[in-house]
Amino acid sequence: MAARIYDSARPAMSLDGTVGEESQKRVVQDVVRLMGQKEVPPLDRVFNFSLVRKIGAELEAARWKP
């Protein structure tokens, strides 16, 4: 199931590895449906990009280029 979730989310990921809110909603709704659940959890309980954003800001400040 994790591989299917990743495969469905990957096209929506940005260069920094985050996923937009609309894509997050679609992924969570798909998982809720696949699991037979009725309640959709808040997105911030499923996704947390704070570390990615912090590291991205540090790299940008250092003018790091791949």
Backbone as CSV, one residue per row, in Angstrom:
resi,resn,N_x,N_y,N_z,CA_x,CA_y,CA_z,C_x,C_y,C_z
1,MET,0.828,-1.172,0.000,0.000,0.000,0.000,0.882,1.247,0.000
2,ALA,1.972,1.226,0.745,2.862,2.396,0.789,3.403,2.720,-0.599
3,ALA,3.750,1.706,-1.375,4.265,1.932,-2.727,3.197,2.572,-3.606
4,ARG,1.961,2.123,-3.471,0.881,2.717,-4.272,0.643,4.161,-3.873
5,ILE,0.715,4.438,-2.585,0.540,5.814,-2.114,1.652,6.690,-2.677
6,TYR,2.883,6.203,-2.590,4.011,6.969,-3.125,3.839,7.196,-4.624
7,ASP,3.504,6.140,-5.364,3.345,6.262,-6.812,2.263,7.266,-7.183
8,SER,1.201,7.337,-6.388,0.136,8.291,-6.714,0.520,9.714,-6.320
9,ALA,1.372,9.859,-5.312,1.759,11.195,-4.843,2.941,11.768,-5.604
10,ARG,3.836,10.941,-6.096,5.089,11.397,-6.699,4.907,12.433,-7.809
11,PRO,3.986,12.253,-8.752,3.848,13.260,-9.817,3.465,14.645,-9.302
12,ALA,2.905,14.712,-8.120,2.473,16.000,-7.577,3.555,16.684,-6.750
13,MET,4.658,16.006,-6.510,5.710,16.588,-5.678,6.463,17.678,-6.424
14,SER,6.891,18.655,-5.658,7.662,19.759,-6.220,9.148,19.430,-6.147
15,LEU,9.962,20.326,-6.652,11.408,20.108,-6.624,11.948,19.984,-5.208
16,ASP,11.307,20.661,-4.261,11.806,20.591,-2.885,11.239,19.401,-2.106
17,GLY,10.415,18.581,-2.746,9.900,17.379,-2.105,8.584,17.540,-1.382
18,THR,8.026,18.738,-1.403,6.730,18.948,-0.769,5.622,18.624,-1.764
19,VAL,4.408,18.543,-1.248,3.237,18.257,-2.072,2.219,19.352,-1.793
20,GLY,1.629,19.899,-2.851,0.630,20.958,-2.691,-0.600,20.475,-1.943
21,GLU,-1.347,21.408,-1.398,-2.496,21.083,-0.565,-3.556,20.262,-1.308
22,GLU,-3.856,20.610,-2.542,-4.862,19.854,-3.295,-4.417,18.416,-3.511
23,SER,-3.149,18.222,-3.810,-2.625,16.864,-3.978,-2.643,16.103,-2.660
24,GLN,-2.339,16.791,-1.574,-2.401,16.160,-0.256,-3.817,15.653,0.015
25,LYS,-4.793,16.491,-0.278,-6.189,16.110,-0.053,-6.554,14.870,-0.855
26,ARG,-6.153,14.837,-2.130,-6.473,13.684,-2.972,-5.828,12.405,-2.442
27,VAL,-4.570,12.503,-2.030,-3.866,11.330,-1.516,-4.540,10.819,-0.242
28,VAL,-4.850,11.712,0.678,-5.480,11.313,1.934,-6.856,10.706,1.665
29,GLN,-7.614,11.312,0.780,-8.938,10.777,0.463,-8.828,9.384,-0.147
30,ASP,-7.843,9.164,-1.015,-7.644,7.841,-1.608,-7.302,6.804,-0.550
31,VAL,-6.424,7.163,0.373,-6.028,6.221,1.433,-7.215,5.925,2.349
32,VAL,-7.958,6.950,2.713,-9.131,6.756,3.567,-10.106,5.799,2.880
33,ARG,-10.318,6.002,1.602,-11.224,5.131,0.845,-10.682,3.703,0.789
34,LEU,-9.387,3.541,0.490,-8.784,2.207,0.405,-8.842,1.462,1.735
35,MET,-8.736,2.197,2.815,-8.753,1.583,4.140,-10.169,1.369,4.677
36,GLY,-11.150,1.855,3.936,-12.536,1.686,4.361,-12.919,2.572,5.530
37,GLN,-12.191,3.645,5.724,-12.480,4.578,6.805,-13.503,5.611,6.329
38,LYS,-14.119,6.275,7.269,-15.095,7.303,6.928,-14.575,8.700,7.205
39,GLU,-13.743,8.824,8.224,-13.262,10.136,8.646,-11.923,10.465,7.989
40,VAL,-11.837,11.665,7.417,-10.598,12.139,6.789,-9.832,12.958,7.833
41,PRO,-8.598,12.535,8.157,-7.834,13.284,9.168,-7.368,14.635,8.621
42,PRO,-7.083,15.581,9.499,-6.533,16.862,9.054,-5.202,16.631,8.336
43,LEU,-4.950,17.408,7.311,-3.731,17.224,6.512,-2.464,17.351,7.345
44,ASP,-2.479,18.228,8.351,-1.263,18.406,9.147,-0.964,17.218,10.055
45,ARG,-1.903,16.283,10.183,-1.632,15.050,10.925,-0.981,14.010,10.027
46,VAL,-1.052,14.218,8.724,-0.504,13.266,7.755,0.793,13.790,7.144
47,PHE,0.820,15.063,6.816,1.970,15.661,6.139,2.634,16.705,7.033
48,ASN,3.956,16.668,7.077,4.715,17.677,7.827,5.974,17.977,7.017
49,PHE,5.973,19.108,6.361,7.096,19.496,5.513,7.986,20.542,6.182
50,SER,7.842,20.720,7.488,8.609,21.760,8.172,10.113,21.530,8.061
51,LEU,10.568,20.306,8.179,11.999,20.028,8.075,12.505,20.294,6.656
52,VAL,11.734,19.887,5.670,12.116,20.133,4.271,12.231,21.624,4.006
53,ARG,11.273,22.379,4.497,11.294,23.835,4.282,12.460,24.486,5.016
54,LYS,12.752,24.026,6.223,13.870,24.577,6.985,15.194,24.306,6.271
55,ILE,15.387,23.079,5.840,16.622,22.726,5.136,16.714,23.484,3.817
56,GLY,15.605,23.592,3.104,15.591,24.346,1.855,15.992,25.796,2.057
57,ALA,15.493,26.395,3.122,15.840,27.791,3.423,17.327,27.919,3.749
58,GLU,17.871,26.955,4.486,19.297,26.980,4.813,20.157,26.825,3.558
59,LEU,19.756,25.925,2.683,20.504,25.731,1.429,20.435,26.965,0.550
60,GLU,19.249,27.556,0.499,19.100,28.777,-0.314,19.941,29.904,0.260
61,ALA,19.955,30.045,1.578,20.747,31.092,2.222,22.246,30.893,1.946
62,ALA,22.658,29.641,1.857,24.066,29.322,1.589,24.366,29.352,0.084
63,ARG,23.318,29.615,-0.720,23.430,29.645,-2.188,23.952,28.330,-2.758
64,TRP,23.529,27.232,-2.116,23.949,25.895,-2.539,23.283,25.524,-3.853
65,LYS,24.028,24.928,-4.738,23.496,24.449,-6.023,23.882,22.983,-6.189
66,PRO,22.942,22.171,-6.657,23.263,20.738,-6.851,24.253,20.537,-7.973
